[in-house]
């Protein structure tokens, strides 16, 4: 019984540790300089153009991926 409890506790700790590892990073809009919060930076390249919501709407890119 103790082994089962230890196993369950270990799994819960592992789940909590992976859930807490998502970091928020503050970047700046390439157009106006407004701060933009990004949840995960996985797969982001330095060549990416970062736009705030207002600049996305102005450029018409806010619906680009929704189609």
N, CA, C and O atoms as a MOPAC input file, in Angstrom:
PM7 MOZYME 1SCF
protein

 N      0.81000 1    -1.19000 1     0.00000 1
 C      0.00000 1     0.00000 1     0.00000 1
 C      0.85900 1     1.26200 1     0.00000 1
 O      0.54500 1     2.23900 1    -0.67900 1
 N      1.95800 1     1.22600 1     0.77800 1
 C      2.84000 1     2.38800 1     0.83300 1
 C      3.48200 1     2.65500 1    -0.52300 1
 O      3.65700 1     3.80700 1    -0.92000 1
 N      3.83400 1     1.57800 1    -1.23300 1
 C      4.45700 1     1.74500 1    -2.55500 1
 C      3.49000 1     2.42600 1    -3.52100 1
 O      3.90000 1     3.26300 1    -4.32500 1
 N      2.21900 1     2.07300 1    -3.44500 1
 C      1.20600 1     2.67800 1    -4.30300 1
 C      1.05100 1     4.16100 1    -3.99500 1
 O      0.96700 1     4.97900 1    -4.91100 1
 N      1.01300 1     4.51200 1    -2.72100 1
 C      0.90900 1     5.92200 1    -2.32900 1
 C      2.13100 1     6.72100 1    -2.78000 1
 O      2.00200 1     7.85200 1    -3.24700 1
 N      3.30700 1     6.13000 1    -2.63800 1
 C      4.52700 1     6.80600 1    -3.07300 1
 C      4.50600 1     7.00700 1    -4.59100 1
 O      4.91100 1     8.05600 1    -5.09100 1
 N      4.03600 1     6.00600 1    -5.30600 1
 C      3.94500 1     6.11300 1    -6.76000 1
 C      2.96400 1     7.20600 1    -7.17200 1
 O      3.26200 1     8.00900 1    -8.05700 1
 N      1.80100 1     7.23900 1    -6.53700 1
 C      0.80700 1     8.27200 1    -6.84400 1
 C      1.35600 1     9.65800 1    -6.51800 1
 O      1.16400 1    10.60000 1    -7.28800 1
 N      2.02700 1     9.78400 1    -5.39700 1
 C      2.62300 1    11.05900 1    -5.00500 1
 C      3.68500 1    11.49300 1    -6.02000 1
 O      3.75400 1    12.66900 1    -6.37700 1
 N      4.50200 1    10.56200 1    -6.48200 1
 C      5.53300 1    10.87600 1    -7.46100 1
 C      4.91800 1    11.34100 1    -8.77700 1
 O      5.41700 1    12.27700 1    -9.40200 1
 N      3.84200 1    10.69100 1    -9.19500 1
 C      3.16300 1    11.09300 1   -10.43300 1
 C      2.56300 1    12.48700 1   -10.28200 1
 O      2.66900 1    13.30100 1   -11.19900 1
 N      1.94300 1    12.77400 1    -9.15500 1
 C      1.37000 1    14.10000 1    -8.92700 1
 C      2.43900 1    15.18900 1    -8.91500 1
 O      2.23300 1    16.26800 1    -9.47100 1
 N      3.56300 1    14.91500 1    -8.29300 1
 C      4.66500 1    15.88200 1    -8.27900 1
 C      5.17600 1    16.12100 1    -9.69400 1
 O      5.45800 1    17.26000 1   -10.06600 1
 N      5.29900 1    15.05700 1   -10.48500 1
 C      5.76200 1    15.19900 1   -11.86700 1
 C      4.78300 1    16.01900 1   -12.69300 1
 O      5.20300 1    16.85000 1   -13.49800 1
 N      3.48600 1    15.80100 1   -12.51000 1
 C      2.47200 1    16.56800 1   -13.24100 1
 C      2.52600 1    18.03500 1   -12.84400 1
 O      2.43900 1    18.91000 1   -13.70500 1
 N      2.66600 1    18.31500 1   -11.56600 1
 C      2.74800 1    19.70300 1   -11.10300 1
 C      4.00500 1    20.38900 1   -11.62900 1
 O      3.96700 1    21.56400 1   -11.99400 1
 N      5.09900 1    19.66800 1   -11.66600 1
 C      6.36500 1    20.24900 1   -12.13100 1
 C      6.29000 1    20.59000 1   -13.60800 1
 O      6.80900 1    21.62800 1   -14.01900 1
 N      5.66200 1    19.75100 1   -14.41900 1
 C      5.56900 1    20.04800 1   -15.84500 1
 C      4.56000 1    21.14900 1   -16.10300 1
 O      4.73700 1    21.92600 1   -17.04100 1
 N      3.52000 1    21.24300 1   -15.31200 1
 C      2.53000 1    22.30600 1   -15.47900 1
 C      3.07300 1    23.66100 1   -15.09400 1
 O      2.65400 1    24.67700 1   -15.64900 1
 N      3.98700 1    23.69500 1   -14.16700 1
 C      4.55000 1    24.95900 1   -13.70300 1
 C      5.71200 1    25.43500 1   -14.56900 1
 O      6.19200 1    26.55600 1   -14.39900 1
 N      6.16500 1    24.59700 1   -15.48900 1
 C      7.34000 1    24.97900 1   -16.27500 1
 C      7.02000 1    25.94300 1   -17.40600 1
 O      7.93200 1    26.54600 1   -17.97200 1
 N      5.73500 1    26.10400 1   -17.75100 1
 C      5.37100 1    27.04200 1   -18.81000 1
 C      5.64400 1    28.45700 1   -18.31200 1
 O      5.06900 1    28.90000 1   -17.31900 1
 N      6.50800 1    29.14100 1   -18.99900 1
 C      6.89800 1    30.47300 1   -18.57800 1
 C      6.29100 1    31.51400 1   -19.49800 1
 O      6.09200 1    31.27200 1   -20.68800 1
 N      6.00500 1    32.65700 1   -18.93800 1
 C      5.52100 1    33.77900 1   -19.71500 1
 C      6.70300 1    34.70000 1   -19.96300 1
 O      7.43100 1    35.06500 1   -19.04000 1
 N      6.87900 1    35.06300 1   -21.20500 1
 C      7.97000 1    35.95100 1   -21.57000 1
 C      7.37700 1    37.23700 1   -22.13300 1
 O      6.36700 1    37.20300 1   -22.83500 1
 N      7.99500 1    38.35200 1   -21.83200 1
 C      7.53700 1    39.63500 1   -22.35300 1
 C      8.40300 1    40.01600 1   -23.54300 1
 O      9.61800 1    40.18100 1   -23.42800 1
 N      7.74300 1    40.15300 1   -24.69500 1
 C      8.40300 1    40.61600 1   -25.91000 1
 C      7.79800 1    41.96000 1   -26.26800 1
 O      6.86900 1    42.42000 1   -25.60500 1
 N      8.31400 1    42.58900 1   -27.30600 1
 C      7.79300 1    43.88700 1   -27.72700 1
 C      7.32000 1    43.81800 1   -29.16500 1
 O      7.93000 1    43.16300 1   -30.00900 1
 N      6.21900 1    44.50800 1   -29.42600 1
 C      5.65600 1    44.57900 1   -30.77200 1
 C      6.69200 1    45.22400 1   -31.69200 1
 O      7.25700 1    46.27000 1   -31.37200 1
 N      6.93200 1    44.58900 1   -32.83200 1
 C      7.91200 1    45.11400 1   -33.77900 1
 C      7.43200 1    46.38700 1   -34.46700 1
 O      8.23000 1    47.11500 1   -35.05600 1
 N      6.14000 1    46.65300 1   -34.39500 1
 C      5.59600 1    47.82300 1   -35.07100 1
 C      5.54500 1    49.04600 1   -34.15200 1
 O      6.00200 1    50.12400 1   -34.53200 1
 N      4.98800 1    48.88700 1   -32.93700 1
 C      4.78300 1    50.05100 1   -32.07300 1
 C      5.53900 1    49.97500 1   -30.74600 1
 O      5.60400 1    50.96800 1   -30.02200 1
 N      6.11300 1    48.81100 1   -30.41400 1
 C      6.89200 1    48.69100 1   -29.18300 1
 C      6.09500 1    48.29600 1   -27.95400 1
 O      6.66800 1    48.18600 1   -26.86900 1
 N      4.79300 1    48.07900 1   -28.08600 1
 C      3.95900 1    47.67200 1   -26.95900 1
 C      4.40300 1    46.31200 1   -26.44100 1
 O      4.79900 1    45.44600 1   -27.22100 1
 N      4.33700 1    46.11900 1   -25.11100 1
 C      4.70500 1    44.83000 1   -24.53400 1
 C      3.69100 1    43.76400 1   -24.92900 1
 O      2.48400 1    44.00200 1   -24.89200 1
 N      4.18300 1    42.59600 1   -25.30400 1
 C      3.34600 1    41.46500 1   -25.68900 1
 C      3.75500 1    40.27600 1   -24.82200 1
 O      4.92800 1    39.90300 1   -24.79600 1
 N      2.79100 1    39.67600 1   -24.10900 1
 C      3.06700 1    38.50600 1   -23.27300 1
 C      2.94500 1    37.25000 1   -24.12300 1
 O      1.94500 1    37.05300 1   -24.81400 1
 N      3.96900 1    36.40200 1   -24.07100 1
 C      3.98600 1    35.15700 1   -24.82600 1
 C      4.09100 1    34.01400 1   -23.82100 1
 O      4.99600 1    34.00100 1   -22.98600 1
 N      3.16700 1    33.05200 1   -23.89700 1
 C      3.14600 1    31.93100 1   -22.95300 1
 C      4.34800 1    31.01700 1   -23.13800 1
 O      5.07700 1    30.76100 1   -22.18000 1
 N      4.56600 1    30.53300 1   -24.32200 1
 C      5.67000 1    29.62800 1   -24.58400 1
 C      6.42000 1    30.11400 1   -25.81300 1
 O      5.81200 1    30.61100 1   -26.76200 1
 N      7.71900 1    29.97400 1   -25.79500 1
 C      8.53000 1    30.43800 1   -26.90400 1
 C      8.98300 1    29.27000 1   -27.78200 1
 O      9.84100 1    29.44600 1   -28.64700 1
 N      8.41400 1    28.07600 1   -27.56800 1
 C      8.80400 1    26.90000 1   -28.34200 1
 C      8.56500 1    27.12600 1   -29.81800 1
 O      7.47700 1    27.53600 1   -30.22300 1
 N      9.56800 1    26.86400 1   -30.61100 1
 C      9.43600 1    26.98000 1   -32.05000 1
 C      9.54800 1    28.39500 1   -32.57900 1
 O      9.52800 1    28.59400 1   -33.79400 1
 N      9.66500 1    29.38800 1   -31.70200 1
 C      9.78500 1    30.76500 1   -32.18400 1
 C     11.20700 1    31.02700 1   -32.63900 1
 O     12.17300 1    30.60400 1   -32.00300 1
 N     11.31300 1    31.71800 1   -33.73300 1
 C     12.60400 1    32.05300 1   -34.30200 1
 C     12.80200 1    33.56200 1   -34.16000 1
 O     11.82500 1    34.30600 1   -34.06900 1
 N     14.03800 1    34.01500 1   -34.14200 1
 C     14.29100 1    35.44500 1   -34.02600 1
 C     13.81100 1    36.21200 1   -35.25000 1
 O     13.68800 1    37.43600 1   -35.20300 1
 N     13.53900 1    35.51300 1   -36.33700 1
 C     13.05500 1    36.16500 1   -37.55100 1
 C     11.55200 1    36.41700 1   -37.51600 1
 O     11.02200 1    37.09100 1   -38.39900 1
 N     10.86000 1    35.88900 1   -36.51500 1
 C      9.41600 1    36.08500 1   -36.40700 1
 C      9.11200 1    37.55600 1   -36.19200 1
 O      9.88000 1    38.26700 1   -35.54300 1
 N      8.00300 1    38.00600 1   -36.73100 1
 C      7.53600 1    39.36800 1   -36.49200 1
 C      6.49800 1    39.29100 1   -35.37800 1
 O      5.50600 1    38.57100 1   -35.49400 1
 N      6.72800 1    40.02200 1   -34.31600 1
 C      5.83600 1    40.03800 1   -33.16700 1
 C      4.96200 1    41.28500 1   -33.26800 1
 O      5.47200 1    42.40400 1   -33.33400 1
 N      3.64300 1    41.08800 1   -33.27800 1
 C      2.71200 1    42.21200 1   -33.34000 1
 C      1.74200 1    42.14100 1   -32.16600 1
 O      1.31000 1    41.05800 1   -31.77100 1
 N      1.40400 1    43.30600 1   -31.61300 1
 C      0.38400 1    43.35700 1   -30.57200 1
 C     -0.98700 1    43.20300 1   -31.24600 1
 O     -1.08500 1    43.21300 1   -32.47300 1
 N     -2.02500 1    43.06300 1   -30.44700 1
 C     -3.36500 1    42.84800 1   -30.99500 1
 C     -3.81000 1    44.00200 1   -31.88800 1
 O     -4.40500 1    43.77200 1   -32.94000 1
 N     -3.53000 1    45.24000 1   -31.48200 1
 C     -3.95300 1    46.39400 1   -32.28300 1
 C     -3.26000 1    46.41800 1   -33.64100 1
 O     -3.89400 1    46.70100 1   -34.65700 1
 N     -1.97100 1    46.12500 1   -33.66300 1
 C     -1.22200 1    46.12800 1   -34.92700 1
 C     -1.64900 1    44.95700 1   -35.81700 1
 O     -1.65200 1    45.08100 1   -37.04200 1
 N     -2.01300 1    43.81300 1   -35.20500 1
 C     -2.53300 1    42.68600 1   -35.98300 1
 C     -3.82700 1    43.06900 1   -36.67700 1
 O     -4.03000 1    42.74900 1   -37.84800 1
 N     -4.70300 1    43.75400 1   -35.95400 1
 C     -5.98300 1    44.16800 1   -36.52700 1
 C     -5.76100 1    45.16100 1   -37.66700 1
 O     -6.40000 1    45.05500 1   -38.71400 1
 N     -4.85600 1    46.13000 1   -37.46800 1
 C     -4.57000 1    47.12000 1   -38.51000 1
 C     -4.03800 1    46.46200 1   -39.77600 1
 O     -4.37400 1    46.87400 1   -40.88600 1
 N     -3.21300 1    45.44800 1   -39.60600 1
 C     -2.59400 1    44.78900 1   -40.75800 1
 C     -3.50800 1    43.76500 1   -41.41600 1
 O     -3.23700 1    43.31600 1   -42.53000 1
 N     -4.59800 1    43.39000 1   -40.73100 1
 C     -5.51400 1    42.38700 1   -41.26700 1
 C     -5.06600 1    40.96700 1   -40.98500 1
 O     -5.66100 1    40.02500 1   -41.50900 1
 N     -4.03200 1    40.78100 1   -40.17100 1
 C     -3.51900 1    39.44700 1   -39.86500 1
 C     -4.24400 1    38.78600 1   -38.69900 1
 O     -3.96700 1    37.62800 1   -38.38900 1
 N     -5.16300 1    39.48800 1   -38.04700 1
 C     -5.84100 1    38.91300 1   -36.88300 1
 C     -6.71300 1    37.71900 1   -37.24600 1
 O     -6.95400 1    36.87100 1   -36.38700 1
 N     -7.19200 1    37.61700 1   -38.47300 1
 C     -8.01600 1    36.47500 1   -38.90300 1
 C     -7.26000 1    35.53900 1   -39.83200 1
 O     -7.86600 1    34.64200 1   -40.41600 1
 N     -5.97600 1    35.71700 1   -39.98200 1
 C     -5.19300 1    34.97700 1   -40.97100 1
 C     -5.24300 1    33.47600 1   -40.74900 1
 O     -5.40900 1    32.72300 1   -41.70800 1
 N     -5.10300 1    33.01800 1   -39.50500 1
 C     -5.04700 1    31.58900 1   -39.22400 1
 C     -6.39300 1    30.98300 1   -38.88100 1
 O     -6.47400 1    29.77100 1   -38.68400 1
 N     -7.44200 1    31.76400 1   -38.80100 1
 C     -8.74900 1    31.27200 1   -38.39800 1
 C     -9.54000 1    30.68300 1   -39.57100 1
 O    -10.57600 1    30.05900 1   -39.34400 1
 N     -9.10000 1    30.85400 1   -40.77400 1
 C     -9.86400 1    30.38400 1   -41.93900 1
 C     -9.72100 1    28.92500 1   -42.16600 1
 O    -10.30300 1    28.38600 1   -43.10700 1

